[in-house]
Amino acid sequence: MLGSADRPLFVLDMANNHMGSVDHGLRIIDEVRDATSDLGAKIGIKLQYRHLDSFIHPDFKGRDDVPYVKRFSETRLSEADLLRLKTAITETGFVSVCTPFDESSVDLIEEHGYDIIKIASCSVTDWPLLERVAEAGKPMIVSTGGATLDDLDKVVAFLTHREKRFALMHCVAEYPTKNSSLQLNQIRLLKQRYTEAEVGFSTHESPAETDPVKLAIAQGATILERHVGVPTDAWKLNAYSSTPAQARAWIEAANEAIVACGTTDGRYTPSEAEVGSLRSLRRGVFAAAVVGAGHKVTPVFLAIPTTDGQLTANDLSKYRDYVATKDIAAKGPVMLANVETFDNREKAYAIVQRVKTFLIERHMEIPGRLELELSHHYGIDRFDEYGAVIVTFVNREYCKKLIIVLPGQKHPEQYHEVKEETFQVLDGDMELTLDGATETYRAGDIVTVERGVKHAFASPTGCIIEEVSSTHMKQDSFYTDAAVTANQDRKTLVSYWLE
């Protein structure tokens, strides 16, 4: 990578601020070094190469009435002087970056051994130049000022097809750029649209501004670029070029933003102060009645203040049980040191995966976001022996459910006083026992269970049953085994299990 979230590449563009004087260019390099050497930042110094003998039309050479012709001609450096500047950049410890504006300049960039080639916004769709730069085999930074998405799609496809290492720089080519024109959300757009590219920000706002670079960091920019120069009595800086001191302030502002934005590598680790502050506001778990050692901690109530080491409401889960290892007094705090924890999340997850596989193998489609009910009548550890999985489609004046019995499972005997239900076997074989008489039903068979009839079912090979009934009410299921009735945690509900 050219830059990263925690260590971006800062590119300081000298452009023509050397004013055609190699000594002044060397001064800029030295003063940038002096101003930034203690920051530990990854900094590149960028030059611009133009082969003016061919870059400027013969009829316009020497003209003073064409601004860029006059500017480029007056600040021209020899190839030897350009090499002196490049050598100084490298020897000072900076990354060397150069922008070519013509193919001959790419030849010189290769000869001088630059680290990175930069494509200016005006050249983003200059295909002859892009072809030549691509041949150079160096990492590329491409400014995107003024380019349409169609332009950028083509450029990215061009570079990706050639397996180039490249970055895209959001840029607004207004000199200087007002804050209201910065369009910094484009950084996020580029990151989302072109995931194969690094994304940065090439800026031309007033050098006194440091908020934009902070916002660019927050948007995910990993390469930051701005112009740099050194003013003298003879040469003034333009409105968008920074002095070395301003460049330092700009880099410091970016570093502050990096610290404020924090990690991008997974969830951050909260500080002890944050954990302590939040814990002091959490409700503690208290025993509502005496809980003897070896018994499940229930019933409980939640209240403040919370004692250090106490179980809190945040520790409670439908998948988790707590068993007391010491007697807990009524209204006493439930301390983590005095309980044993049993977490059934992984067991429930494993069951859900088996159910999904079972349904796939039987080509059974179920609408998404229906709640899955795991019935484990004697506890989840005995689910493979006694249990079933129920999906409720609708429960109004009428009720429709899908009952999934995994291979070898049995559903204990129960009856209903209000509800009447009809079973249709959709897949597999069901052994249904009605008031003690057992009969086997196969796919397509239908049987009605009337009110008050005790019924149990099992399936050696697994089955899927559609149940259609009158409204189902929780208090209308009566088990003949008191141990099932006594188990208050015989069901686990799982949401979004198909996703």
C-alpha positions in Angstrom: 0.0 0.0 0.0 1.2 3.6 -0.7 -0.5 4.8 2.5 -2.6 3.3 5.3 -5.2 4.4 7.7 -2.7 4.7 10.6 0.2 5.9 8.5 -1.0 7.8 5.4 1.4 9.1 2.7 1.6 12.9 2.7 2.6 14.2 -0.7 4.0 17.8 -0.8 3.9 19.1 -4.4 6.7 21.6 -5.2 5.2 22.1 -8.7 6.9 25.3 -10.1 7.5 26.8 -6.7 11.2 26.2 -7.2 10.8 29.2 -9.5 13.3 27.8 -12.0 16.1 27.9 -9.4 17.6 24.6 -8.3 19.0 26.3 -5.2 15.6 27.5 -4.2 14.2 24.0 -4.8 16.9 22.5 -2.6 15.9 25.1 0.1 12.3 23.9 0.0 13.4 20.3 0.5 15.6 21.3 3.4 13.0 23.4 5.1 10.3 20.8 4.7 12.8 18.3 6.3 13.5 20.7 9.2 9.9 21.4 9.8 8.6 17.8 9.7 11.5 15.4 10.6 10.3 14.8 14.2 6.7 13.9 13.2 7.6 10.3 12.0 5.3 10.8 9.1 5.6 9.2 5.7 6.2 12.2 3.4 6.8 12.4 -0.4 8.1 15.4 -2.3 6.6 15.8 -5.8 8.1 17.5 -8.8 6.4 18.1 -12.2 8.2 17.3 -15.5 7.3 18.9 -18.8 9.4 18.5 -22.0 8.8 22.1 -23.0 10.5 21.8 -26.4 7.6 19.5 -27.5 5.0 20.4 -24.8 4.5 24.0 -26.1 3.4 24.5 -29.6 6.2 26.0 -31.7 4.2 29.1 -32.6 3.6 29.9 -29.0 7.1 29.6 -27.6 8.4 32.8 -26.0 4.9 34.3 -25.8 4.2 36.3 -22.6 0.5 36.7 -23.3 -0.4 33.0 -22.6 -0.1 32.5 -18.8 1.0 28.9 -18.6 3.4 29.2 -21.5 5.0 32.2 -19.7 5.0 30.5 -16.3 6.4 27.2 -17.4 9.1 28.8 -19.6 10.2 31.1 -16.8 10.5 28.3 -14.2 12.2 25.8 -16.6 15.0 23.6 -15.1 17.6 21.6 -16.9 17.5 17.8 -16.8 20.7 18.0 -14.6 19.0 20.4 -12.2 15.9 18.2 -12.0 18.1 15.2 -11.2 19.8 17.2 -8.4 16.4 17.9 -6.9 15.3 14.3 -7.2 18.5 13.1 -5.6 18.1 15.5 -2.7 14.5 14.3 -2.2 15.7 10.7 -1.9 18.8 11.4 0.2 16.7 13.5 2.6 14.6 10.4 3.2 11.4 11.5 1.4 9.5 9.4 -1.1 10.1 10.7 -4.6 7.0 11.5 -6.6 6.7 13.1 -10.1 3.9 14.2 -12.4 4.7 13.9 -16.1 2.7 15.9 -18.6 4.0 14.2 -21.7 5.6 10.9 -22.8 9.1 12.3 -23.0 8.9 13.3 -19.3 8.0 9.7 -18.4 11.3 8.6 -20.1 13.1 11.1 -17.8 11.2 9.9 -14.7 12.4 6.3 -15.4 15.9 7.5 -15.9 15.9 9.5 -12.6 14.4 6.5 -10.7 11.3 8.0 -9.1 9.3 5.9 -6.6 5.8 6.9 -7.7 4.2 8.5 -10.8 1.4 11.0 -10.3 -1.3 11.6 -13.0 -2.7 15.2 -12.8 -6.4 15.8 -13.1 -6.0 17.3 -16.5 -4.4 14.1 -17.7 -6.8 11.6 -16.2 -8.1 10.5 -19.6 -5.0 11.4 -21.6 -4.8 7.8 -23.0 -1.5 8.1 -24.8 0.1 9.4 -21.6 -1.6 6.8 -19.5 -0.4 4.0 -21.8 3.2 5.3 -21.5 3.0 5.6 -17.7 1.5 2.1 -17.4 4.5 0.8 -19.3 6.8 2.3 -16.7 5.8 -0.3 -14.1 5.7 2.1 -11.1 2.9 2.7 -8.6 0.5 5.4 -9.8 -1.5 8.1 -8.1 -4.3 9.4 -10.2 -6.1 12.7 -9.5 -9.8 12.8 -10.4 -10.6 16.5 -10.6 -13.4 17.2 -13.1 -13.7 13.5 -14.2 -17.1 11.9 -14.6 -17.9 8.4 -13.2 -17.8 7.1 -16.7 -14.3 8.5 -17.1 -13.2 7.0 -13.9 -14.8 3.6 -14.7 -12.7 3.5 -17.8 -9.5 4.6 -16.1 -9.9 2.0 -13.3 -10.7 -0.7 -15.9 -7.6 0.4 -17.9 -5.3 0.2 -14.9 -6.9 -3.0 -13.4 -6.6 -4.8 -16.7 -2.9 -4.0 -16.7 -2.6 -5.1 -13.1 -1.3 -1.7 -12.0 -0.9 -0.7 -8.4 -2.7 2.6 -8.2 -4.6 5.1 -6.0 -7.4 7.5 -6.9 -7.2 11.0 -5.4 -10.4 13.0 -4.9 -9.6 16.5 -6.1 -11.4 19.7 -6.9 -9.3 21.6 -9.5 -10.2 25.1 -8.3 -7.2 27.2 -7.1 -7.8 27.9 -4.3 -10.8 25.7 -3.4 -13.4 27.1 -1.1 -14.5 24.9 1.8 -18.0 24.9 0.3 -16.6 23.3 -2.9 -14.5 20.6 -1.3 -17.0 17.7 -1.9 -15.3 15.5 0.6 -18.0 12.8 0.5 -16.5 11.9 -2.8 -13.8 10.1 -0.9 -16.3 7.6 0.4 -17.9 7.3 -3.0 -14.5 6.4 -4.6 -13.8 3.9 -1.8 -17.1 2.2 -2.2 -17.1 2.1 -6.0 -13.4 1.2 -6.6 -12.5 -1.3 -4.0 -9.4 -2.3 -5.9 -7.8 1.2 -5.5 -6.4 3.1 -2.6 -8.2 6.5 -2.2 -6.8 9.8 -1.2 -7.4 13.6 -1.2 -5.5 16.2 -3.3 -6.3 19.6 -1.9 -6.1 23.2 -3.0 -7.8 25.0 -0.1 -6.2 27.8 1.8 -3.1 26.5 3.6 -4.4 28.0 6.9 -7.3 25.4 6.8 -6.7 22.2 8.7 -10.3 20.9 9.1 -10.6 19.5 5.6 -7.6 17.1 6.0 -9.2 15.9 9.3 -12.5 15.2 7.5 -10.6 13.5 4.7 -9.0 11.1 7.2 -12.4 10.4 8.7 -13.7 9.5 5.2 -10.9 7.0 4.8 -8.3 8.8 2.7 -4.8 7.2 3.0 -2.9 9.6 0.8 -3.0 13.4 1.3 -1.5 15.9 -1.1 -1.1 19.7 -1.1 1.4 22.2 -2.6 4.4 23.5 -0.7 6.9 26.3 -1.2 9.1 28.9 0.5 8.3 32.6 0.1 11.1 35.1 -0.4 11.2 38.9 -0.9 11.3 38.2 -4.6 8.9 35.3 -4.8 5.5 35.1 -3.1 3.5 31.9 -2.6 0.2 31.4 -4.4 -3.0 31.2 -2.4 -3.1 27.4 -2.2 0.6 26.6 -1.4 1.8 25.9 2.2 5.0 27.1 3.8 6.9 24.2 5.5 5.5 25.4 8.8 1.9 25.2 7.4 2.7 21.8 6.0 3.7 20.7 9.4 0.5 22.0 11.0 -1.5 20.2 8.2 0.3 16.9 8.9 -0.2 17.4 12.7 -3.9 18.0 12.1 -4.1 14.8 10.1 -2.3 12.8 12.8 -4.8 14.2 15.4 -7.6 12.9 13.2 -6.0 9.5 12.9 -5.9 9.2 16.7 -9.5 10.5 17.0 -10.8 8.1 14.3 -9.1 5.1 16.1 -8.8 1.6 14.9 -10.2 0.2 11.7 -9.0 -3.4 12.5 -12.2 -4.8 14.2 -14.0 -3.5 17.2 -12.0 -1.2 19.6 -11.0 -2.3 23.1 -12.8 -0.1 25.7 -10.6 1.5 28.3 -10.9 0.6 32.0 -12.4 4.0 32.6 -15.2 3.4 30.1 -15.9 -0.1 31.4 -16.1 1.1 35.0 -18.3 4.0 34.0 -20.8 1.8 32.2 -20.8 -0.9 34.8 -21.7 1.6 37.5 -24.9 2.4 35.5 -25.9 -1.2 34.9 -28.6 -2.9 36.9 -27.4 -5.6 39.2 -29.0 -9.0 39.6 -30.5 -9.8 43.0 -32.2 -13.0 44.3 -35.9 -12.5 44.7 -36.0 -15.3 47.2 -33.5 -17.6 48.9 -31.5 -19.6 46.4 -29.8 -22.7 47.7 -26.4 -24.0 46.6 -26.8 -26.2 43.6 -30.0 -24.6 42.4 -30.6 -22.4 39.4 -30.6 -18.7 40.3 -34.2 -17.8 39.9 -36.4 -15.8 40.4 -34.3 -12.6 40.3 -34.9 -8.9 40.1 -32.8 -6.1 38.7 -31.9 -2.9 40.5 -29.1 -0.4 41.3 -26.6 0.1 42.9 -24.4 -2.7 41.5 -21.5 -4.1 43.5 -18.2 -4.8 42.0 -18.1 -8.5 40.9 -21.9 -8.7 40.8 -23.9 -10.3 37.9 -25.7 -7.6 35.9 -28.6 -7.4 33.6 -26.2 -7.3 30.7 -24.9 -10.8 31.7 -28.4 -12.3 31.3 -29.3 -14.2 28.2 -31.9 -16.7 27.0 -29.0 -19.0 26.3 -27.3 -18.7 29.7 -28.2 -20.3 33.0 -26.6 -19.6 36.4 -26.4 -22.1 39.2 -25.6 -21.1 42.7 -22.4 -22.6 44.3 -23.3 -20.9 47.6 -26.6 -20.1 49.3 -27.8 -16.6 48.2 -30.0 -14.7 50.6 -33.3 -13.1 49.5 -32.6 -9.6 48.1 -28.9 -10.4 48.1 -26.6 -9.6 45.2 -25.8 -12.5 42.8 -22.0 -12.5 42.7 -20.1 -14.0 39.7 -17.8 -15.7 42.2 -20.8 -17.6 43.7 -22.4 -19.0 40.6 -21.5 -21.5 37.9 -22.4 -20.4 34.3 -23.9 -22.7 31.7 -24.0 -21.1 28.2 -26.1 -22.9 25.7 -25.6 -20.5 22.8 -23.2 -22.9 20.9 -25.6 -25.8 21.4 -28.5 -23.8 20.1 -26.5 -22.6 17.1 -25.5 -26.2 16.3 -29.1 -27.3 16.4 -30.1 -24.4 14.1 -27.4 -25.5 11.6 -28.7 -29.1 11.6 -32.3 -27.9 11.1 -31.3 -25.7 8.1 -29.4 -28.7 6.6 -32.4 -30.9 7.2 -34.8 -28.5 5.4 -32.4 -28.0 2.5 -32.0 -31.8 2.0 -35.8 -32.1 1.9 -36.2 -29.1 -0.5 -38.4 -27.2 2.0 -38.6 -23.5 1.5 -39.6 -21.3 4.5 -40.2 -17.5 4.4 -37.4 -15.5 6.0 -37.6 -13.8 9.4 -39.9 -16.4 11.0 -39.0 -17.1 14.6 -37.6 -20.6 15.3 -38.7 -22.3 18.5 -36.4 -25.0 19.9 -38.4 -27.3 22.2 -36.1 -29.1 24.6 -38.5 -30.6 27.2 -35.9 -32.1 29.5 -33.2 -29.6 28.8 -31.1 -28.7 25.8 -28.6 -31.5 26.6 -31.4 -34.1 25.9 -32.6 -32.3 22.8 -31.6 -35.2 20.5 -33.7 -37.6 22.5 -36.7 -35.4 23.4 -37.5 -32.3 21.4 -38.8 -30.7 18.2 -38.4 -27.5 16.3 -41.4 -25.4 15.6 -41.9 -22.5 13.1 -45.1 -20.5 13.6 -46.3 -19.0 10.4 -49.5 -17.4 11.8 -51.3 -17.5 15.1 -54.6 -15.6 14.9 -58.1 -17.1 15.1 -56.4 -19.9 13.1 -52.9 -21.1 13.5 -50.3 -22.7 11.2 -47.1 -24.2 12.3 -44.3 -26.3 10.8 -43.0 -29.0 13.2 -39.6 -30.5 12.4 -38.7 -33.7 14.2 -35.0 -34.6 13.7 -34.0 -38.3 13.3 -34.5 -40.2 16.6 -36.4 -37.4 18.4 -39.6 -37.9 20.5 -42.1 -35.3 21.6 -43.5 -36.1 25.0 -47.2 -36.7 25.6 -49.4 -33.6 26.0 -53.0 -32.5 25.4 -55.0 -29.3 24.8 -58.3 -28.3 26.3 -59.0 -25.4 23.9 -57.1 -26.1 20.7 -58.0 -28.6 18.1 -55.3 -29.4 15.6 -54.8 -31.2 12.3 -51.4 -32.7 11.3 -50.3 -33.4 7.7 -47.0 -35.2 7.2 -45.1 -33.3 4.5 -41.9 -35.4 4.5 -40.7 -38.6 6.3 -42.6 -40.9 8.7 -44.3 -39.9 12.0 -45.2 -42.3 14.7 -48.2 -40.7 16.4 -49.6 -42.0 19.7 -53.2 -40.9 20.5 -54.5 -41.9 24.0 -52.0 -44.7 24.1 -52.5 -46.1 20.6 -49.6 -45.7 18.1 -49.9 -45.5 14.4 -47.4 -44.6 11.6 -48.2 -41.8 9.2 -46.3 -41.1 6.0 -45.9 -38.1 3.7 -49.4 -36.9 2.5 -51.3 -38.5 5.5 -53.6 -36.3 7.5 -54.8 -36.8 11.1 -56.8 -34.6 13.4 -56.2 -34.4 17.2 -59.3 -33.5 19.0 -59.4 -31.5 22.3 -58.4 -33.4 25.3 -56.8 -36.3 23.4 -53.4 -37.1 24.8 -50.8 -37.3 22.0 -47.1 -37.8 21.5 -45.1 -38.3 18.4 -41.7 -39.5 17.3 -39.7 -40.2 14.1 -36.8 -42.6 13.7 -35.7 -41.1 10.4 -37.0 -37.5 10.9 -40.1 -35.8 9.5 -41.7 -32.5 8.7 -45.3 -31.9 9.9 -47.7 -29.1 9.0 -50.0 -28.3 11.9 -53.2 -26.3 11.2 -55.3 -25.5 14.3 -57.4 -23.0 16.1 -55.5 -20.3 18.0 -52.6 -21.6 20.1 -52.4 -20.3 23.7 -49.3 -21.0 25.8 -51.4 -22.0 28.8 -53.3 -24.6 26.8 -50.5 -27.1 26.6 -50.6 -29.8 29.3 -47.9 -32.4 29.7 -48.6 -35.7 31.4 -45.0 -35.8 32.8 -44.7 -33.3 35.7 -41.0 -33.0 35.0 -41.7 -31.3 31.7 -44.2 -29.0 33.3 -41.7 -28.1 36.0 -39.0 -27.2 33.4 -39.5 -23.4 32.9 -36.8 -23.2 30.3 -38.0 -25.8 27.9 -38.0 -23.5 24.9 -35.4 -21.3 23.2 -36.5 -18.8 20.6 -34.1 -17.9 17.7 -34.7 -14.9 15.4 -33.3 -14.4 11.9 -32.1 -17.9 11.8 -32.4 -18.2 8.0 -30.1 -15.3 7.4 
